[in-house]
Amino acid sequence: MTAKTELPEVLQRDKALQEIIADSEQGEDSDKASELVSGAVTAVEVIGRKRYFDLRDKWSGWIIKWITALIAFNAVITVAVGAGLLDYSEYEWFITAIVVQTFLQIVGLGAIAVRYLFADSGR
């Protein structure tokens, strides 16, 4: 009969012990969870900045190559017209249009590079 009276008490102690363990684990989990969230936020920030700078480097390289190609294209047309290889005497507007269009593209790409790629907007 003593065994029957002790069993509920043992179960009650076991239940109380499990509740204490659960409470302490929740406290640890809460602290760990907040540290994990903080670490995850930091990791996302660092990875995001790295990707931003990688993308910025990639786009700036493409813009430099495109501007170089546009200037080279204008130089080739200028030399070809000057050497008499191309004759646009009947289409004088064509050379003017090509030069103006290329100039506007170079200015536009430069403005994009300065405004969006190299702007220091608190990043």
N, C-alpha and C positions, 0 to 999 in steps of 0.2 A: 503494500500500500504506500510505502514511502516513495517508491519509484514513480507511482502515478502522481503524487503531489509535486514531486520535483520536476517532472516533465513539463508541465506548463510554465514553471518558473524558468527552466532552461530555454524553452522556446521564447519566452518573453525577453530573456537576456540576449539571446541570439538575434531576435528582432531589433532590440535596442542597439545592439552592436552594429548590425547592418545599417540602421538608420544613421548612426554616428559616422560610420565609414562613408555612407552615401553623401552625407552633409559635407564631410571633409573633402571628398573627391569632387563634389560640385564646386567648392571653393577653389580648389586647385585648378579644376577645369576652366573656371571662369577667368582666373588669372592667366592660365596658359592660353585660353582662347583669345583674350584681349592682346596678349603678346604675339600670338600667331597672326591675328588680324593686323596688328601694327607692322609686323614683319612682312606680311603679304602686301600691305599698302606701300611700304618702302621698296619692296622688290618690284612692284608694278611701276612705281615712279622711276626707279633706276633703269628698268628695261625700256620703259616708254621714252625716257630721255635718250638712251642709246639708239633706239630705233629712229627717233626724231633726227638726231645728228647724222646717222647713217643715211637716212633719206635726204637730208639736206645736202650732204656731200655728193650723193648720187645725182641729184637734180642740178646742183651747181656745176658738176662736171659735164652733164648733158647740155646745159645752157652755154657753157664756154665753147664746147664743140660746135654747137649750132651757130653761134655768133661767128666763130672762126670760119665755118663753111660759107656763111653768108658773105663775109668780107672777101673770101677767096673767090666766090662766084662773081662778085662785082669786079674784082681785079681781073679775072679771066675775060669777062665781057669787055671791060675797058681796053685791055690789051688787044683783044680780037678786033674790036671796032677800030682802034688806032692803027693796027697793022693792015687793015683792009680785008681781013678775013670775013668779017660780017659787015653787011651794008644795010643800015636801017635808015637810009636817007628818005625813003618813002614813008617810013613809020617812025618819025622823030618822037612821037608821044610814047612809043614802046620803051625806049631807053630811059626816058624820064620816069615812066611808071615803074620800071624795074628798080631804078636807083632809089626812088622815094619809098617804094614798098619795102625794100631791104633796109633802108635807114629806119623806117618805122618799126620793123621787126626787131632790129637791134636795140632801139630805144625801149620798146615794150619789154623785151626779155631782160634788159638791164633794170627796168623798173620793177619787174616781178622779182628778180633776184634780190634787189635791195629791200623791197617792201616785205616779201614773204619769207625768203630764205635767210636773210641776214638781219632781220629786224629783231631787236632785243625787247620783246614784249613781256618781260618779267619771267622768262623761262630759265 
